[in-house]
Amino acid sequence: MTTMYAALLRGINVGGNKKVPMAELRALLTELGHGSVRTYLNSGNAVFSSDSDDPDALAADLERAIEKHFGFRVACMVRTGAYLKAVVDACPFPADELEGKQLHATFFSGPVDPERFTGIETKAFLPDTFRLGDRVLYLYAPDGIGRSKLAEALAKPALLKGIEATARNWNTVKALVEMTGA
């Protein structure tokens, strides 16, 4: 059975580092045998179809292909369209009432123990706040992520030790759901 997936690449095309042209990313995904390949924006978002039912294996294959083609490692997370739709449906914030820049989803490479975040004094960052979901962290930052001290605290390497993470604004998350047809 063919499944629609979204690939989320971490940290590419930011500040001139780790350049991955979207045309080349589409070509790589096609060379890996995937169909219906499309990209969204220039920040490492792609959707594709595959007969595989193993998103982690798809991510590992894409990471290897990128490293071979471009000469550097890029963390990739592959999620089904259905998973992304479930993320949208489970949003604990009033997403329909917010601007896309106010709400972000940070996707994790695996399950995250909530204990990891107990040291963050959330009251100190209000009105910014966050909630955890299934391999995702929802961040509400009314003034945008660039001005959010909470976003900065949540991105500390010690907090994310042993896990890959990549964030997307809510507009991008919704666009990927639409592109996967979920």
N, C-alpha and C positions, 0 to 999 in steps of 0.2 A: 504494500500500500504506500502511496506517495504522500509525504507529509511536507507541509510548508514550514520553513524554519527562518529565523532571523539570526544573523551572526553579528555580534557586538564586539568590535575590536577596541582594545584599550590603548589610549594615548598616541594615536597616529595623527599626522598632519596638524600638530599643535606646535606653534612657534618654530616652524621649519624643521622639526625633528620627525624622524620615522615617517618619511613621506611614502604614502601608499596611494597612488592615483586610483581613482575609483574604476576607471576602465580596466586597469591591470588587475584589480581585485575581482571584477566581474569575470575576466578571462581566467584567472586562477580557479575560481569556483566552477566555471564551466569545464576546465581541464580536469577537475576532480570528479567530473561526471554528474554535476548537479544541473537541474533545469530551472527554467523561469527565473533566471538570475537578474536581480535589479539592486541598485544601491540607492541610498537615501542620504542626501547631504554629502559633505566631504569629510565626515568625522568618524568613519568606520562603521557604517550600518549597511548591511546587505540582507536581502531575502532571497531564498532559493528553495527549490523542491528537491527532495531526496527520497529514495526508497529505504534508507537506513532508519532504524528506530532507536539509534544511539547518539543523542546529541553530544555527549562527551567525546566520543570517537570522532564525530564530525569536526568538533572544535580542535582536537589534537591534529587531525589531518590538515586542517586549514593553517594551524600554527606552523607545522612543518613546511607546508608549501610556501608560506610567506617568508619564513627564514631562509629557505633555499633560494627563492626568487629575489628577495630584497637584501638578504645578508644580515638581518636583525630579527630578534624575537619580538613577537607581539602576542600578548595574551588575548585569547578569543573565547567568547562565551557563545554558545549556540543554544537557542531556546525555540521551542515550537510556537507557532502562532497561537495555539490554544493556551499555552502557559502565559504568554504576554496578555492575552485577553483576560485570563484569570487575575493577573496582576492589576489590570485596569479595574476589573469588577470588584476587587478586594480593597481598593484604595480607601484608607481610613479618613481621608480628607475630602472636602466637597469640591472635587476636581472640576466639575462643570461650572462652578462659580469663580474659579481662579484663572489667572493668566498662566499660560504654559511655562513661563520663566519662574513662576512662584512654586512650582511643584516639580520635584525630581525623583527619579528612581535610580538607586544604585544597585546594580545587579552583582551578585556574588557568585564565585565559581562553585560554591557548594553551600550546604546548610551552615548557618551561623548561630552559635550559642548566644542567647540574649545576655548572658553574663558578661560577655565581651564589652558591653556598653554600659554596665552599671556604674562605672567611674565617671561618667559624663553627668555633670550637674545641670540637668535640662533647664531648670528655672533660671539659671544664669544667662541663657541664650534666648529667652522669650522675646518676641513672639515666635521665633524660629523653633521648630520642634520636629521630631521624627518618630516613626513607628516601624517596627520590623514586620516583614511578611515572609513568604516562602522564597528563600534565597534572594530577597530584595529588601532594601531599606527605602522607605518613603520619607522624603525630606520636604517639609513645608518651609519655605524661606520667602516671606512676603516682599522683601527688597531685592530678591534675586540671589543666586548662589555666589556670585562674585563678591557680594558684601556680607555674606553670612559667616559669622564667627563659628556657628555650629557646624557648618559644612567643613570648615577648616579643622575643627576638633575631630570630626568623624573621619577625616582623611589621614590622620596621623598613622605613619607606618607601624608603630607598635600596636595600634588598635586592630590593624588589618593583617597582622603577621600570619603568614601561612595560608592566606586566601587572596585570590585575585578579585578586584572590584572595578567596575566601570559604570559611570553615571550617565544618564540621559535626561533631558528635560521632558516634561509631560507631553509636549507637542510631538516630540520624536517618538515616544512610546506609543502614542495613539496612531501616529502615521505607520509605524511598523505593524501594529495590529491590523490596520486597514490593508497594508500591502500584502500581508500573509493571508488575508481573506478570513481571518478568524472571527 
